[in-house]
Amino acid sequence: MTEQVMARLRDMILSGELAPGSRLDQNELARRFGVSLVPLREALARLQSRGLVRIVPHRGVFVESLSVEELLDIYQVREALEELAARLAAPRLTVADLATLDRLKIEMEQTATIDDFDAFLDLHREFHFTIYRAAGRRHLVQLIAQLWDLSARYRRFQLYAFPERARASLFEIQAILDACHRRDPDALACMVRYKVHQTVVSLLDVMQREQTVASLVNGKRIEKQQALGSAGEDAGV
């Protein structure tokens, strides 16, 4: 039961249904899932260990917020691990693996064209993990999968804030696919690392613009409050 609840909560967080920074109503969630609070709290404790929620004593449970610090922490580790997995995988890719990659690339093009970002992200993940699984390193792939879970909210945020990124990334996907067909470890490792890095650059740009807008809005709100306060003083209020 706990595993099922955890899986549902994880999907709700990664899909954005439970927004970053939001406080979770545990009673409402328990009613929604048809379970008691015990498996729900066990699931939330596990999700906290995976970095998806934060349990604050006497305040409640919150979905972890997006931050530049976490973004860099996750993606810098991803760059190193995925480069290694790609390098190990290149000479081990089978004909079946390559056929799967070809099909996924075509499907990604189709979903990017119609801005179906949910489908695009699912295909994008399967494309990369088809490569990484070929490395034959179970623990390495598990670590990468955990990091992908942590970064899923950032990728979704990126695509909805910058829709062109899905179509732009197809050039990188094609370069990765070409390296796979050549079974070239150096080229594949380089392109995988480059793609992860480009995602970081794009996300940083979007997040910094969002923070700038928020700062401007907050600044104007403070100026307005100060102006209203001054007007009130002048009127003898």
C-alpha positions in Angstrom: 0.0 0.0 0.0 2.8 2.4 0.9 4.5 1.8 -2.4 1.3 2.5 -4.3 0.7 5.7 -2.4 4.3 6.8 -2.9 4.1 6.1 -6.7 0.9 8.2 -7.0 2.4 11.1 -5.0 5.6 11.0 -7.0 3.7 11.2 -10.3 1.6 14.1 -9.0 4.8 16.0 -8.0 6.7 15.2 -11.1 3.7 16.2 -13.3 3.3 19.5 -11.5 -0.2 18.6 -10.2 1.3 19.2 -6.8 3.1 22.5 -7.3 6.6 23.3 -6.0 6.4 24.9 -2.6 2.8 23.9 -2.0 1.7 22.6 1.4 0.1 19.1 1.2 -3.2 18.4 2.9 -2.6 15.0 4.3 -6.2 14.3 5.3 -7.4 15.3 1.9 -4.8 13.1 0.2 -5.7 10.1 2.4 -9.3 10.5 1.5 -8.4 10.8 -2.2 -6.3 7.7 -2.2 -8.7 5.7 0.1 -6.1 5.0 2.7 -5.4 5.8 6.3 -2.8 8.3 7.3 -0.2 5.6 8.2 0.8 4.5 4.7 0.5 8.2 3.5 3.0 9.3 6.1 5.3 6.4 5.4 5.2 7.4 1.7 5.9 11.0 2.4 8.9 10.0 4.6 10.3 8.1 1.7 9.7 10.9 -0.7 11.5 13.3 1.6 14.6 10.9 1.5 14.4 11.3 -2.3 14.3 15.1 -2.2 10.8 15.5 -3.5 9.1 16.8 -0.3 10.1 18.5 2.9 8.6 17.6 6.3 8.6 20.6 8.7 7.7 19.7 12.3 4.6 21.5 13.5 4.1 23.1 10.1 3.4 20.2 7.7 4.7 18.7 4.5 5.7 20.8 1.5 6.6 20.0 -2.1 10.3 21.0 -2.5 10.6 24.3 -4.3 12.7 24.8 -7.4 16.0 26.5 -6.8 19.2 27.4 -8.8 21.3 25.7 -6.1 19.4 22.4 -6.4 19.4 22.7 -10.2 23.2 22.9 -10.4 23.6 20.2 -7.8 21.5 17.7 -9.7 22.6 18.5 -13.2 26.3 18.6 -12.5 26.2 15.1 -11.1 24.0 14.0 -14.0 26.6 15.3 -16.5 29.3 13.1 -15.0 27.2 10.0 -14.5 25.5 10.1 -17.9 28.7 10.7 -19.7 30.1 7.6 -18.0 27.0 5.5 -18.8 27.1 6.6 -22.5 30.7 5.8 -22.9 30.2 2.3 -21.4 27.1 1.8 -23.5 28.4 2.7 -26.9 30.1 -0.6 -27.9 27.3 -2.6 -26.3 24.4 -1.2 -28.2 22.5 -4.0 -30.0 20.7 -3.8 -33.4 17.4 -3.9 -31.4 18.6 -1.0 -29.2 19.4 1.1 -32.3 16.0 0.3 -33.8 14.3 1.4 -30.6 16.3 4.6 -30.6 15.3 5.3 -34.2 11.6 4.8 -33.4 11.8 7.0 -30.3 13.5 9.8 -32.2 10.7 9.8 -34.8 8.0 9.8 -32.1 9.8 12.6 -30.3 9.7 14.7 -33.5 6.0 14.1 -33.8 5.2 15.1 -30.2 7.5 18.2 -30.4 5.7 19.4 -33.5 2.3 19.5 -31.7 3.7 20.7 -28.3 2.6 17.5 -26.5 5.2 18.0 -23.7 4.0 15.2 -21.5 4.5 12.6 -24.2 7.7 14.2 -25.3 9.2 14.0 -21.8 8.2 10.3 -21.6 9.8 9.5 -24.9 12.9 11.6 -24.1 13.5 9.6 -20.9 13.0 6.3 -22.6 15.5 7.3 -25.4 18.2 8.1 -22.9 17.6 5.1 -20.7 17.7 2.7 -23.7 21.2 3.9 -24.1 22.2 3.8 -20.4 20.7 0.3 -19.8 23.0 -1.0 -22.5 26.0 -0.1 -20.3 25.1 -3.1 -18.1 25.7 -1.2 -14.9 22.6 -1.6 -12.7 23.6 0.6 -9.9 24.8 3.4 -12.2 21.5 3.4 -14.0 19.6 3.4 -10.7 21.5 6.5 -9.6 20.8 8.3 -12.9 17.1 7.4 -12.7 16.9 8.9 -9.2 18.5 12.1 -10.5 16.1 12.2 -13.4 13.2 12.0 -11.0 14.6 14.9 -9.0 15.1 16.9 -12.2 11.8 16.1 -13.8 10.1 19.2 -12.4 12.8 21.4 -13.9 12.5 19.9 -17.3 8.7 20.4 -17.2 9.2 24.0 -16.0 11.7 24.5 -18.9 9.4 23.2 -21.7 6.3 25.1 -20.6 8.4 28.3 -20.1 10.4 27.8 -23.3 8.5 25.5 -25.7 11.1 26.0 -28.4 13.5 23.9 -26.4 11.8 20.6 -27.3 12.3 21.2 -31.0 15.8 22.7 -30.6 16.8 19.6 -28.6 16.1 17.3 -31.5 19.3 18.4 -33.2 21.2 17.2 -30.1 19.1 13.9 -30.1 20.1 13.3 -33.8 23.8 13.8 -33.0 23.4 11.4 -30.1 21.7 8.9 -32.3 24.4 9.2 -35.0 27.0 8.5 -32.4 25.0 5.4 -31.2 24.9 4.0 -34.8 28.7 4.5 -35.1 29.1 2.9 -31.6 31.6 5.8 -30.9 32.2 6.0 -27.1 33.9 9.4 -27.2 31.4 11.1 -29.5 28.4 9.6 -27.6 29.8 10.6 -24.2 30.6 14.1 -25.4 27.1 14.6 -26.9 25.3 13.3 -23.9 27.3 15.6 -21.6 26.8 18.5 -23.9 23.0 18.0 -24.0 22.7 17.9 -20.2 24.8 21.0 -20.0 22.7 22.9 -22.5 19.6 22.0 -20.5 21.3 23.6 -17.5 22.2 26.8 -19.4 18.6 27.1 -20.7 17.0 26.4 -17.3 19.3 29.0 -15.6 18.3 31.6 -18.1 14.6 30.9 -17.6 14.8 30.8 -13.8 16.9 34.0 -13.6 14.3 35.8 -15.8 11.5 34.5 -13.6 13.4 35.8 -10.5 14.0 39.2 -12.2 10.3 39.5 -13.0 9.3 38.5 -9.4 11.8 41.1 -8.0 10.3 43.8 -10.2 6.8 42.9 -9.2 7.6 42.8 -5.5 9.5 46.1 -5.9 6.5 47.8 -7.5 4.2 46.4 -4.8 6.4 47.9 -2.1 6.6 51.2 -3.8 2.8 51.3 -4.1 2.4 50.5 -0.4 4.9 53.2 0.5 3.0 55.7 -1.7 -0.3 54.8 -0.1 1.2 55.1 3.3 2.6 58.5 2.5 -0.8 59.6 1.1 -2.5 58.5 4.3 0.0 60.4 6.4 -0.6 63.5 4.3 -4.3 63.2 4.7 -3.9 62.9 8.5 -5.1 59.3 8.6 
